[in-house]
Amino acid sequence: MAKEHTPHRDNAIVRLADGTVKQKNLLTGTEVWTVPGRGHRPLGVSRRTPEPVRPECHGLECAFCEDRYLETPPEKARLVRREDGSWQELRDLPADELTRTVAEFRRIPNLFEIVSYNYWHLNHDHFPSEAEHRRMAEYLASDTGYEHVMRVVRARMLAGGMSEGEFEAMTDSAKLQQANGFFSGGHDVIIARRHFVDGATSDDQLAGSGTLTPEEHYRYTDFTARAMADLYGLDPAVRYVATFQNWLKPAGASFDHLHKQLVAIDEHSVQTEAELTRLRSDPEIYDDILKVAATRRLVLAQNEHAVLMAGFGHRYPSLAIWPLHAPANPWEVGEEEMRAISDILHAAHAATGVEVPCNEEWYHRPPDVHTPMRWRILLKWRISTVAGFEGGTRIYLNTMDPWTVWNRVVPRLQEMRDLGTIAPMRIGEECRVEPGMLHD
């Protein structure tokens, strides 16, 4: 039986006579307007005059850099490259071995957790597992490890408002209690090696997701997906692992150094609940979103396993990365699929450019949900500020409509494909997308 006509899909994107574009997010109901004349502004943030990169500061630019390993909590895992070019994951390294290899990507506990170890301990009776107790004891057994943990605990306590005198008055046992979250916490950070691109001469040449090679970006993406699966095993009360990347300070980053964050929480996100409600009443809503993108000339790029489109119905100009085929969570897809999804995400970042503040947000199905929600990734360009009009009306002003995003991104993708800096893929008018691609 043919699907009943649903007018709200026809109204997902509408251009009015004066040029105003009205958009509606089919998954959330968010309403967004783009009005003429408000989008003629540069994408990047205003930055100070670039300064030369000093060679003596290489690897020391911020606390996430490769020569400052002991300023962050004890790492859980790292990815290194062997001499033959292959990749290896090293887990639970002792402090004395941190400098024996160069970490291309590190997974560490967040020093300032959004949801802390104490939250899990006091609200859910969470304690370190036997393996985590053993890991902590082994790490503290060396002088380097003990001093490292004490130094990081001190930094966190002082940053939280404790005085030097108050910290010194604490017993060593009390100080070490503050380190439990380093070994059994639920907020992790995945940190890339570079602060600046290789050979950088000025401090505006930052290393972002788009400056990685496609192979490096695949390793980064896959490493993140596997960390998500680990955090779901932290405690039976974990119901969702929020996964995101803040790039540049206007987008919420503490450091202008490439990193992703993963936060285990004991509730489904508000976004998840809203999406589930719509999906249960309209199981074909994902197909409709892809149909809108395909019929409104919003598809930017495509390969065998993923599609990139200009997002619609979002508060900020956005690029949406959708894995194809049957729904699967990030840690469930095979290597071929993950490489393809990573290639599309990498191209989206490369086309965006390192000068644009942006949030990368992962959406997926919580393991305790059986409704077939889709994993997808949204890249939001944080180039405007939500203000009084939006707060009072809940109608958001997006300075750039999806077609303008398409016109900006497609030529950039074509240029980078010609240069070989992104993986091979179909771009713009070359793409052929059908709703059935979400099911096979």
SESE-631466 format. One record per residue: x, y, z of N, C-alpha, C in turn; chain. Coordinates in steps of 0.2 Angstrom, whole numbers, plus 5000, padded with zeros to 4 digits. Each point is the difference from the previous one (the first is absolute). Example, Ala and Ser with C-alpha at 12.3 -4.5 7.8 and 13.67 -1.06 7.14 Angstrom:
residues 2
5066  4972  5039  4996  5006  5000  5004  5006  5000  A
4998  5005  4996  5004  5006  5001  4996  5005  5003  A
end
This chain:
residues 440
5004  4994  5000  4996  5006  5000  5004  5006  5000  A
4999  5005  4996  5004  5006  5000  4999  5004  5006  A
5005  5003  5002  5001  5004  5006  4995  5006  4999  A
4996  5002  5006  4996  5005  5000  5004  5007  4999  A
4998  5004  4996  5003  5007  4999  5000  5004  5007  A
5006  5002  5002  5001  5004  5006  5002  5007  4999  A
4996  5005  5000  5002  5007  4999  5006  5002  5003  A
5001  4998  5007  5005  5003  5004  5007  4999  4996  A
5001  4994  4996  5006  4999  4997  5001  5005  4994  A
4995  5002  4997  5000  5005  4995  5002  5006  5003  A
4999  5002  5006  5002  5006  5003  5006  5000  5004  A
5004  4994  4999  5006  5000  5004  5005  5005  4998  A
5000  5003  4994  5004  5005  4997  4996  5004  4995  A
4998  5006  5002  4996  5005  4996  5004  5006  4999  A
5000  5003  4993  5003  5006  4999  4994  5005  4998  A
4999  5005  5004  4995  5005  4999  5001  5005  4995  A
4995  5004  4998  5001  5005  4994  5006  5005  5001  A
5001  5002  5007  5005  5005  5001  5007  4997  5001  A
5001  4993  4999  5006  4997  5001  5001  4997  5007  A
4996  5001  5005  5000  4996  5006  4999  4993  4999  A
5005  4996  5003  4999  4993  5000  4998  4997  5007  A
4995  4997  5000  4997  4997  5006  5002  4992  5000  A
5003  4998  5006  5001  4993  5000  4997  4997  5006  A
4999  4993  5000  4997  4997  5006  5004  4993  5001  A
5002  4999  5006  5004  4993  5001  4995  4995  5001  A
5000  4995  4996  4995  4995  5000  5000  4995  5006  A
5006  5000  5003  5001  4996  5006  4999  5003  5007  A
5001  5007  5000  4999  5004  5006  4995  5005  5000  A
4997  5002  4994  4995  5005  5000  5003  5007  5000  A
5007  5001  5001  5003  5006  5000  4999  5004  4993  A
4998  5007  5001  4998  5004  4994  5006  5005  5000  A
5002  5001  4994  5006  5004  4998  4998  5005  4994  A
5002  5006  5001  4999  5005  4994  5007  5002  4998  A
5001  5001  4993  5006  5004  4998  4997  5006  4996  A
5001  5006  5002  4997  5006  4997  5005  5003  4996  A
4998  5003  4994  5005  5003  4996  5004  5006  5003  A
5007  5000  4998  5004  5005  5003  5004  4998  5006  A
4998  4995  5004  5004  4999  5006  5005  4994  4999  A
5001  4998  4994  5005  4995  4999  5006  5002  4997  A
5001  5007  4999  5006  5002  4996  5005  5002  5005  A
5003  4995  5003  5005  5001  5005  5005  4994  5000  A
5007  5001  5002  5005  4995  4999  4998  4994  5005  A
5002  4994  4997  4999  4994  5004  5004  5000  5007  A
5007  5001  4999  5004  4999  5005  5000  5006  5006  A
5002  4998  5006  5000  5005  5005  5006  5005  4999  A
4999  5006  5003  5005  5005  4999  5006  4998  5005  A
5006  5000  4997  5006  4998  5004  5005  5005  5000  A
5004  5000  5005  5005  5005  5001  5005  4999  4994  A
5005  5004  4999  5005  4999  4995  5004  4994  5002  A
5001  4995  4995  5004  4994  5002  5007  5002  5002  A
5003  4996  5004  5007  5000  5003  5004  4994  4998  A
5006  5001  4999  5004  4995  4998  5000  4994  5005  A
5001  4994  4997  5000  4994  5005  5007  4999  5002  A
5002  5000  5007  5006  5000  5002  5003  4993  5001  A
5005  4998  4996  5002  4993  5000  5001  4997  5007  A
5002  5004  5005  5001  4997  5007  4994  4999  5003  A
4994  5002  4998  4993  4998  5003  4997  4995  4996  A
5003  4996  4995  4997  4995  4997  4998  4994  5005  A
4994  4998  5000  4998  4995  5004  4998  5002  5007  A
5000  5007  5001  4999  5003  5007  4995  5005  5000  A
4996  5001  4994  4996  5005  4999  4994  5000  5005  A
4997  4994  5002  4995  5000  5005  5000  4993  5004  A
4996  5000  5005  5000  4994  5004  4999  4993  4996  A
4997  5001  4994  4999  4994  4996  5005  4998  4996  A
5006  5003  5000  5005  4999  4995  5005  4994  5002  A
5004  4998  4995  5003  4994  5001  5006  5000  5005  A
5002  5006  5002  5006  5000  5005  4997  5002  5007  A
4993  4999  5001  4997  5002  5006  4996  4995  5003  A
5002  4993  4998  4996  4995  5002  4998  5000  5008  A
5005  5002  5004  4999  4999  5007  4995  5006  5003  A
4998  5004  4996  4995  5005  5002  4993  4998  4999  A
4999  4995  4997  4993  4997  4999  4999  4993  5004  A
4994  4998  5002  5000  4994  5004  5002  4994  4996  A
5002  4995  5004  5003  4994  4997  4996  4997  4994  A
5003  4999  4995  4996  4998  4994  4998  4993  5000  A
4994  4999  4997  4997  4993  4999  5003  4996  4994  A
5001  5004  4995  5003  4996  4994  5003  5005  4995  A
5004  4998  4996  5003  5004  4994  5000  4996  4994  A
5000  5004  4994  5002  4997  4994  5007  5003  4998  A
5004  4995  4998  5007  5002  4997  5001  4997  4993  A
5004  5003  4997  5002  4997  4993  5007  4996  5001  A
5000  4994  4998  5006  4996  5000  5005  5003  4994  A
5006  4997  5000  5005  5003  4995  4998  4997  4993  A
4996  4995  4999  4998  4997  4994  4993  5004  4998  A
4998  5005  5003  4994  5004  4998  4994  4997  5003  A
5000  4994  5003  4994  4997  5003  4998  5004  5007  A
4994  4999  5002  4997  5003  5006  5000  4995  5006  A
5001  5002  5006  4999  4996  5005  4997  5003  5006  A
4996  4997  5004  4997  5003  5006  5003  4998  5006  A
5002  5004  5004  5003  4998  5007  4996  5003  5005  A
4998  4995  5005  4996  5002  5005  5003  5000  5007  A
4998  5005  5004  5002  5000  5007  5007  5000  5001  A
5004  5005  4997  5007  5000  5000  5002  5003  5007  A
5005  4997  5003  5003  5003  5006  5003  5007  4999  A
5000  5004  5005  5002  5007  4999  5008  5000  4997  A
5004  4996  5002  5007  4999  4998  5000  4999  4992  A
4995  4997  4997  5000  4998  4993  4997  5005  4995  A
4997  5006  5003  4996  5004  4996  5004  5004  4994  A
5007  5001  5002  5004  5003  4994  5003  4996  4996  A
4999  4993  5001  5004  4995  4995  4997  5000  4993  A
4994  5002  5000  4997  5000  4993  4996  5006  4999  A
4999  5002  4994  4996  5006  4998  4993  4998  4999  A
4995  5003  5004  4993  4999  4999  4997  5004  4995  A
4998  4997  4995  4996  5003  4994  4993  5003  5003  A
4997  4995  5004  4994  5002  5004  5000  4997  5007  A
4998  5004  5005  5000  4997  5007  4993  5001  5002  A
4998  4995  5004  4994  5000  5004  5001  5001  5007  A
4998  5005  5003  5002  5002  5007  4993  5002  5004  A
5000  4999  5006  4994  5003  5004  5000  5007  5000  A
4994  5003  5000  5000  5008  5000  5001  5002  5007  A
5005  5005  5000  5002  5003  5007  4994  5003  5003  A
4996  5003  4997  4994  5004  5002  4994  4997  4997  A
4997  4994  5004  4995  4996  4997  4993  5004  5000  A
4996  4999  4995  4993  5002  5000  4996  4996  5005  A
5001  4994  4999  4996  4995  5005  5006  4997  5004  A
5001  5001  5006  5006  4998  5003  5000  4993  5003  A
5005  4998  5002  5001  4993  5004  4995  5000  5006  A
5000  5006  5004  4996  5000  5006  4993  5000  4998  A
4998  5002  4994  4993  5000  4998  4998  4992  5000  A
5004  4996  4996  4998  4993  5000  5001  4997  5006  A
5005  5002  5004  5001  4996  5007  4994  5001  5005  A
4998  5007  5000  4995  5002  5005  4993  4998  4998  A
4999  5001  4994  4993  4999  4997  4999  4993  4998  A
5005  4996  4998  4999  4993  4997  5004  4995  5004  A
5003  5002  5005  5004  4995  5004  5006  4997  4996  A
5003  5004  4995  5005  4998  4996  5006  5000  5003  A
5004  4994  4999  5007  4999  5003  5004  4998  4994  A
5007  5001  5001  5004  4998  4995  5000  4992  4999  A
5000  4997  4994  5000  4993  5000  5007  4997  5002  A
5001  4994  5001  5006  4997  5002  5006  5001  4995  A
4998  5000  4994  5005  5002  4995  5002  5007  5001  A
4996  5005  5001  5001  5007  5001  5004  5001  5006  A
4998  4996  5006  5004  5001  5006  5008  4998  4999  A
5000  4994  4996  5007  4998  4998  5004  5005  4996  A
4997  5002  4995  5003  5005  4996  5002  5006  5004  A
4996  5003  5004  5002  5006  5005  5006  4998  5004  A
5000  4994  5003  5005  4998  5005  5007  4999  4996  A
4999  4997  4994  5006  5000  4996  5003  5006  4998  A
4996  5005  4998  5002  5006  4998  5003  5004  5005  A
4998  5000  5006  5002  5003  5006  5007  4997  5003  A
5001  4994  4998  5006  4996  5003  5006  5003  4998  A
5001  5004  4994  5006  5003  4998  5000  5007  5003  A
5006  5003  5001  5001  5007  5002  4997  5005  4995  A
5001  4998  4994  4998  5005  4995  4992  5000  4999  A
4997  4994  5001  4993  5000  5000  4997  5003  5006  A
5003  4999  5006  4997  5003  5006  5000  5007  4999  A
5006  5003  4998  5001  5007  5000  4995  5003  4995  A
4999  4996  4994  4996  5003  4995  4993  5001  5003  A
4997  4994  5003  4993  5001  5002  5000  5005  5005  A
5004  5001  5005  5000  5005  5005  5000  5007  4997  A
5004  5001  4995  5001  5006  4997  4993  5002  4996  A
4997  4995  4997  4994  5002  4996  4994  5001  5005  A
5000  4996  5006  4995  5001  5005  5000  5007  5003  A
5006  5002  5001  5002  5007  5003  4997  5005  4995  A
5002  4999  4994  4997  5005  4995  4993  5001  4999  A
4996  4994  5001  4993  5000  5000  4997  5003  5006  A
5003  4999  5006  4997  5002  5006  5001  5008  5000  A
5006  5002  4998  5002  5008  5001  4995  5003  4995  A
4999  4997  4994  4996  5003  4995  4993  5001  5002  A
4998  4995  5005  4993  5000  5003  4999  5005  5005  A
5005  5004  5002  5000  5005  5006  5003  4998  5006  A
5003  4994  5001  5004  4998  5006  5006  5004  5000  A
5002  5002  5006  5007  5004  5001  5005  4995  5000  A
5006  5003  4999  5006  4995  5001  5001  4998  5007  A
4998  5004  5005  5000  4997  5007  4995  4995  5001  A
4994  5000  4998  4995  4995  5001  5002  4994  4996  A
5003  5000  4994  5003  4994  4997  5005  4997  5004  A
5005  5004  5002  5005  4997  5004  4998  4997  5006  A
4995  5002  5003  4997  4997  5006  4997  4994  4999  A
4998  4998  4994  4997  4993  4999  5005  4995  5001  A
4997  4994  5002  5004  4994  5000  5002  4997  4993  A
5005  4996  4999  5001  4997  4994  4994  4996  4998  A
4997  4996  5005  4995  4996  4998  4994  5004  4998  A
4999  5006  5003  4994  5004  4998  5001  5003  4992  A
5007  5001  4999  5001  5003  4993  4999  4994  4995  A
5002  4994  5002  5000  4995  4995  4992  4998  4999  A
4996  5001  5005  4993  4999  4999  4997  5004  4994  A
5003  5006  4999  4998  5004  4995  5002  4998  4993  A
5005  4995  5000  5002  4997  4993  4996  4994  4998  A
4995  4998  5004  4996  4994  4997  4997  5001  4993  A
4998  5006  4999  4997  5002  4994  5005  4999  4994  A
5006  5001  5001  5005  4999  4995  5000  4992  4997  A
4998  4996  5004  5000  4993  4999  4994  4996  4999  A
4994  5004  5002  4994  4997  5000  4994  5005  4998  A
5002  5005  4997  4996  5006  4998  4996  4999  4993  A
4995  5004  4999  4996  4999  4994  5001  5006  4995  A
5005  5004  5000  5001  5006  4996  5007  4999  4997  A
5000  4998  4994  5007  5000  4996  5001  5005  4995  A
5006  5001  4998  5002  5004  4995  5005  4996  4995  A
4999  5001  4994  5004  4997  4994  5004  5006  4997  A
5007  5000  5001  5004  5006  4998  5004  4998  4995  A
5000  5004  4995  5005  4999  4994  5007  5003  5002  A
5005  4997  4996  5007  5002  5002  5001  5007  4998  A
4999  5003  4994  5002  5006  4998  4996  5006  5003  A
5003  5005  5002  4997  5007  5001  5000  5004  4994  A
5005  5001  4997  5001  5003  4993  5001  4995  4995  A
4999  5001  4994  5002  4996  4994  5007  4999  5000  A
5002  4995  4997  5008  4998  4999  5003  5006  4996  A
5005  5003  5002  5003  5005  4997  4997  5007  5000  A
4996  5001  5005  4997  5006  5001  5005  5006  5002  A
4999  5006  4997  5004  5005  5002  4996  5006  5004  A
4994  5000  5000  4996  5005  5004  4994  4996  5004  A
4998  5003  5005  4996  4997  5005  4992  5000  4998  A
4999  5002  4994  4993  4999  4997  5000  4994  4996  A
5005  4996  4999  5000  4994  4996  4999  4994  5005  A
4994  5000  5003  4998  4995  5004  4998  4993  4997  A
5001  4995  5003  4999  4993  4998  4993  4998  5002  A
4995  5000  4995  4994  4998  5002  4998  4993  4996  A
4994  4998  5001  4997  4993  4997  5002  5000  4993  A
4999  5006  4996  5001  5000  4993  5007  5000  4998  A
5004  5002  5004  5008  4999  4998  5003  4994  5001  A
4996  4995  5003  5003  4993  5001  4999  4997  4993  A
5004  4995  4999  4999  4996  4994  4994  4995  5001  A
4997  4998  4994  4994  4995  5001  5002  4994  5004  A
5006  4998  5000  5002  4994  5004  5000  5002  5008  A
5003  5006  5001  5000  5002  5007  4993  5001  5003  A
4996  5003  4996  4993  5002  5002  4996  4993  5001  A
5001  4995  4996  4997  4994  5001  5002  4997  5007  A
5006  5000  5002  5002  4998  5006  4997  5004  5006  A
5000  5006  4999  4997  5005  5005  4993  4998  5001  A
4996  4999  4995  4993  4998  5000  4998  4994  5003  A
5004  4995  4998  4999  4993  5002  5002  4999  5008  A
5006  5004  5002  5002  5000  5007  4994  5003  5004  A
4997  5005  4998  4994  5003  5003  4995  4995  5001  A
4998  4997  4995  4994  4995  5000  5001  4995  5005  A
5006  4997  5000  5002  4995  5005  5000  5002  5007  A
5002  5006  5001  4999  5003  5007  4993  5001  5002  A
4996  5001  4995  4993  5001  5002  4997  4993  5003  A
5002  4995  4996  4998  4993  5003  5003  4999  5007  A
5006  5001  5001  5003  4999  5007  4996  5004  5005  A
4998  5006  4999  4997  5004  5005  4993  4998  5001  A
4996  4996  4995  4994  4997  5002  5001  4995  5005  A
5006  4997  5001  5001  4995  5005  5003  5002  5006  A
5000  5007  5001  5002  5003  5006  4996  4998  5006  A
4993  5000  4999  4996  4999  5006  4993  4998  4997  A
4996  4996  5003  4993  4998  4997  4996  5006  5000  A
5001  5005  5003  4996  5006  5000  5001  5005  4994  A
5005  4998  4996  5002  5004  4994  4995  4999  4995  A
4996  5005  4998  4995  5000  4995  5002  5003  4993  A
5005  5005  5000  5001  5003  4994  5008  5002  5001  A
5003  5000  4994  5007  5003  5000  5000  5006  4995  A
5000  5006  5002  5000  5006  4996  5007  5000  4997  A
5001  5001  4994  5006  5001  4996  5000  5006  4996  A
5005  5004  5000  5000  5006  4997  5007  5003  4999  A
5001  5005  4996  5006  5003  4999  4999  5008  5000  A
5003  5004  5004  5000  5007  5000  5006  5002  4997  A
5000  5004  4994  5006  5003  4997  5000  5007  5001  A
5005  5003  5003  5001  5007  5001  4996  5002  5006  A
5002  5005  5003  4997  5003  5007  4993  5002  4998  A
4998  5004  4995  4993  5002  4999  4995  4994  5000  A
5003  4994  4998  4996  4994  5000  5000  4996  5007  A
5004  5003  5005  5000  4996  5006  5006  4997  5002  A
5006  5000  4996  5006  4997  5001  5004  5003  5005  A
5003  4996  5005  5005  5003  5005  5006  5002  4997  A
5002  4996  4995  5007  5001  4996  4998  4999  4993  A
5004  5004  4996  5000  5000  4993  5004  4994  4997  A
4999  4994  5003  5003  4994  4999  4995  4994  4998  A
5001  4997  4995  4995  4995  4998  4999  4995  5005  A
4993  4999  5002  4998  4995  5004  4993  4998  5000  A
4998  4994  5002  4993  4999  5000  4998  4998  5008  A
4994  5000  5002  4998  4999  5007  4995  4995  5000  A
5000  4995  5005  4994  4995  5001  4998  5001  5007  A
4994  5000  5001  4997  5001  5007  4995  4995  5001  A
5001  4995  5005  4994  4996  5002  4995  5003  5004  A
4994  4999  4999  4995  5003  5004  4994  4995  5002  A
4996  5001  5005  4996  4995  5002  4993  5001  4998  A
4999  5004  4995  4993  5002  4996  5001  5000  4993  A
4995  4998  4996  5000  5002  4993  5000  5007  4999  A
5003  5003  4995  5000  5007  4999  4993  5002  4998  A
4999  5007  5001  4994  5003  4998  4999  4999  4992  A
5005  5001  4996  5000  4998  4993  4998  4993  4999  A
5003  4995  5003  4998  4993  4999  4992  4999  5001  A
4998  5003  5006  4993  4999  5001  4995  5003  4995  A
5002  5006  4998  4996  5004  4995  5000  4996  4993  A
5006  4997  4999  5000  4996  4993  4997  4994  5001  A
5000  4996  5005  4996  4994  5001  4993  5001  5000  A
4997  5006  5003  4993  5001  4999  4998  5001  4993  A
5004  5003  4996  4998  5002  4993  5001  4993  4996  A
5005  4997  5001  5002  4994  4996  4994  4994  5002  A
4998  5000  5006  4995  4994  5001  4993  5002  4997  A
4999  5006  4999  4993  5002  4997  5001  5001  4992  A
5007  5000  4998  5001  5001  4993  5006  4996  4998  A
5000  4994  4999  5006  4995  4999  5004  5002  4994  A
4997  5004  4995  5003  5001  4994  5003  5007  5000  A
5001  5003  5006  5002  5007  5000  5007  5001  4997  A
5005  4995  5002  5007  5001  4997  5000  5000  4992  A
4996  4995  4997  4999  5000  4993  4998  5007  4997  A
4995  5003  5004  4998  5007  4998  5005  5005  5000  A
5004  5000  5005  5005  5005  5001  5005  4999  4994  A
5002  4994  4998  5005  4999  4995  4996  5002  4993  A
4994  4999  5000  4996  5002  4994  5000  5007  4999  A
4999  5004  5005  5000  5007  5000  5007  5002  4998  A
5005  4998  5002  5007  5001  4998  5001  4999  4993  A
4998  4994  4998  5001  4998  4993  4996  5004  4995  A
4994  5002  5002  4996  5004  4995  5001  5007  5000  A
5003  5003  5005  5001  5007  5001  5007  5002  4998  A
5004  4995  4997  5007  5002  4998  5004  5002  5007  A
5000  4996  5005  5004  5001  5006  5005  4995  5001  A
5001  4995  4995  5005  4994  5001  5007  5003  4998  A
5004  5000  5004  5007  5003  4999  5005  4994  4997  A
5000  4994  5003  5005  4995  4999  4997  4993  5001  A
5003  4995  4998  4997  4993  5001  5006  4995  4998  A
5000  4995  5004  5004  4994  4998  4996  4994  5001  A
5003  4994  5000  4996  4994  5001  4996  4999  5006  A
5003  5003  5005  4996  4999  5007  4998  5006  5004  A
5001  5006  4997  4997  5006  5004  4999  5006  4995  A
4996  5004  5002  4998  5006  4996  5001  5006  5004  A
5002  5006  4997  5001  5006  5003  4994  5005  4997  A
4997  5003  5005  4995  5005  4997  5000  5007  5004  A
4998  5005  4997  4999  5006  5004  4994  4999  5004  A
5001  5001  5007  4994  4999  5005  4995  5006  4999  A
4994  4998  5002  4995  5005  5000  4996  4999  5007  A
4997  5006  5002  4997  5000  5007  5004  5000  5005  A
5006  5003  5000  5005  5000  5005  5001  5007  5002  A
5002  5002  5006  5001  5007  5002  5006  5003  4997  A
5005  4996  4998  5006  5002  4996  5001  4997  4993  A
5003  5003  4996  5002  4996  4993  5003  4994  5002  A
4998  4994  4997  5002  4994  5002  5001  4995  4994  A
5005  4996  5001  5001  4994  4995  4998  4994  5004  A
4996  4996  4997  4998  4993  5003  5003  4994  4996  A
5003  4996  5004  5003  4994  4998  4996  4994  5002  A
4997  4997  4995  4996  4994  5001  5003  4993  4998  A
5001  4996  5004  5002  4993  4998  4994  4997  4996  A
5001  4996  4995  4995  4997  4996  4999  4993  5002  A
4995  4996  4997  4998  4993  5002  4996  5000  5006  A
4999  4994  5003  4996  4999  5006  5003  5003  5006  A
4996  5003  5004  5003  5003  5006  5005  4996  5004  A
5005  5003  5002  5005  4997  5005  5004  5005  5004  A
5002  4998  5006  5003  5005  5004  5008  5000  4998  A
5003  5006  5002  5007  5001  4998  5005  4994  5001  A
4999  4997  5006  5005  4994  5001  4998  4994  4997  A
4994  5000  4996  4998  4994  4997  5002  4999  4993  A
5002  5005  4996  5001  5000  4993  5007  4997  4999  A
5001  4997  4994  5006  4997  4998  5005  5005  4998  A
5006  4998  4999  5006  5005  4998  4998  5003  4993  A
4998  4997  4995  4998  5003  4994  4995  5006  5001  A
4995  4998  5004  4995  5005  5001  5002  5006  5004  A
5004  4999  5005  5003  5005  5004  5005  5005  4996  A
5004  4997  4996  5004  5004  4996  4996  5004  4995  A
4995  4998  4997  4996  5004  4996  4996  5006  5004  A
4998  4998  5005  4996  5005  5005  5005  5006  5002  A
5006  4997  5002  5006  5005  5002  5002  5004  4994  A
5000  4997  4994  5002  5004  4994  4995  5006  4999  A
4994  4999  5001  4995  5005  4998  5000  5005  5006  A
5001  4998  5006  5001  5005  5006  5006  5004  4999  A
5006  4997  4998  5006  5003  4999  4999  5005  4995  A
4997  4999  4994  4999  5005  4995  4996  5005  5002  A
4995  4999  5004  4996  5006  5003  5004  5005  5004  A
5004  4997  5004  5005  5004  5004  5005  5004  4995  A
5002  4996  4996  5005  5004  4995  4997  5005  4996  A
4994  4999  4998  4997  5006  4996  4998  5005  5005  A
4998  4999  5006  4999  5005  5005  5006  5005  5001  A
5005  4997  5001  5006  5003  5002  5002  5001  5007  A
5006  5001  5002  5002  5000  5007  4998  5007  5003  A
4998  5005  4996  4999  5007  5003  4993  5000  5002  A
4996  4995  4999  4992  5001  5002  4999  4996  5006  A
4998  5003  5005  4998  4997  5007  4994  4995  4998  A
5000  4994  5003  4995  4995  4998  4999  4995  5005  A
4995  4997  5001  4998  4994  5004  4999  4994  4996  A
5003  4995  5002  4998  4993  4996  4996  4996  5005  A
4994  4998  4999  4996  4997  5004  4998  4993  4997  A
5001  4995  5004  4998  4993  4998  4993  4998  5003  A
4996  4998  4996  4993  4997  5003  5000  4993  4998  A
4997  4996  5005  5000  4993  4999  4995  4997  5004  A
4998  4993  5000  4995  4997  5003  5003  4997  5007  A
4997  5002  5006  5002  4997  5006  4999  4993  5000  A
5005  4996  5003  4999  4993  5000  4994  4997  5003  A
4997  5004  5005  4994  4997  5003  4993  5002  4996  A
5001  5003  4994  4995  5002  4995  5000  4995  4994  A
4994  4997  4999  4999  4996  4994  4998  5003  4994  A
4997  5006  5000  4998  5003  4994  5006  5002  4996  A
4999  4998  4993  5006  5001  4996  5002  5007  4999  A
5003  5004  5005  5003  5006  4999  5006  5000  4996  A
5002  5005  4996  5006  5001  4996  5005  5003  5003  A
5006  4998  4999  5006  5003  5002  5001  5005  4994  A
5002  5007  5002  5002  5005  4995  5004  5005  5004  A
5003  5004  4996  5004  5005  5003  4999  5007  4997  A
4999  5005  5004  4999  5007  4998  5005  5005  5002  A
5002  5003  4995  5006  5005  5000  4997  5007  5000  A
5000  5004  5006  4996  5006  5000  5006  5006  5000  A
4999  5004  4995  5004  5006  5000  4998  5006  5005  A
5004  5001  5005  4998  5005  5005  5002  5007  4998  A
4996  5002  4995  5002  5007  4998  4995  5005  5001  A
4995  4999  5005  4995  5005  5002  4999  4999  5007  A
4996  5004  5003  4999  5000  5007  4992  5000  5001  A
4997  4995  5004  4993  5000  5002  4999  5006  5004  A
4995  5004  4998  4998  5006  5004  4993  5001  5002  A
4998  5006  5001  4993  5001  5003  4994  4998  4996  A
5001  5001  4994  4994  4998  4995  4999  4992  5001  A
5006  4997  4999  4999  4992  5001  4997  4998  5007  A
5003  5003  5005  4998  4998  5007  4992  5001  5001  A
4998  5006  4997  4993  5002  5001  4995  4996  4995  A
5002  4998  4995  4996  4997  4995  5001  4993  4999  A
5006  4997  5001  5002  4993  4999  5000  4999  4992  A
5001  5006  4997  5001  4999  4992  5007  5003  5000  A
5004  4996  4997  5008  5001  5000  5002  5003  4993  A
5004  5005  5000  5002  5004  4994  5007  4997  4998  A
5000  4996  4995  5006  4997  4997  5003  5004  4995  A
5006  5003  5000  5002  5005  4995  5002  4997  4993  A
4999  4994  5000  5002  4997  4993  4995  4994  4999  A
4997  5000  4994  4995  4995  4998  5004  4994  4997  A
4996  4994  5000  5004  4994  4998  5003  5001  4993  A
4996  5003  4995  5003  5001  4993  5006  5004  5000  A
5001  5005  5005  5006  5004  5000  5005  4996  5003  A
4999  4995  5004  5005  4996  5003  5002  4995  4994  A
4995  4997  4996  5002  4996  4995  5005  5004  4995  A
4998  5006  4998  5004  5004  4995  5007  5001  5003  A
5001  5001  5006  5007  5001  5003  5004  4994  5001  A
4996  4994  5001  5004  4994  5002  5002  4996  4994  A
4996  4999  4995  5001  4996  4994  5006  5002  4996  A
5001  5006  4998  5007  5002  4997  5006  4998  5004  A
4999  5001  5007  5006  4999  5004  5001  4992  5000  A
4995  4996  5000  5001  4993  5000  5003  4998  4993  A
4998  5003  4995  5003  4998  4993  5007  5002  5000  A
5002  5006  5003  5007  5002  5000  5004  4995  5004  A
4998  4998  5006  5004  4995  5004  5000  4993  4997  A
4995  4998  4997  5000  4994  4996  5005  5000  4995  A
5001  5005  4996  5005  5001  4995  5007  5000  5002  A
5001  5003  5006  5006  5000  5004  5002  4993  5003  A
4995  4996  5001  5001  4994  5004  5001  5000  5007  A
4997  5006  5003  5000  5001  5007  4994  4996  5004  A
4995  4999  4996  4995  4996  5003  4999  4993  4996  A
4996  4996  5002  5000  4993  4997  4995  5001  4994  A
5001  4995  4995  4995  5001  4994  4993  4999  5002  A
4996  5004  4997  4993  5000  5002  4996  5004  4994  A
4993  4998  4999  4996  5004  4996  4998  5007  5003  A
5000  5005  4996  4999  5007  5003  4994  5003  4996  A
4996  5004  5004  4995  5004  4997  4995  4997  4995  A
5000  5002  4994  4996  4997  4995  5001  4993  4998  A
5006  4998  5002  5002  4993  4999  4996  4995  5004  A
4998  5002  5006  4996  4996  5005  4994  4997  4997  A
4998  4994  5002  4994  4997  4999  4997  4996  5006  A
4996  5004  5003  4997  4997  5007  4993  4998  4999  A
4999  4994  5003  4993  4998  5000  4998  4998  5007  A
4994  5001  5003  4998  4998  5007  5002  4992  5001  A
4999  4996  4995  5002  4993  5002  5007  4999  5002  A
5004  5004  4999  5007  5000  5003  5000  4999  5007  A
4995  5002  5004  5000  4999  5007  4998  4994  5003  A
4999  4995  4995  4997  4993  5002  5004  4994  4998  A
5004  5001  4995  5003  4994  4997  5006  4998  5004  A
end
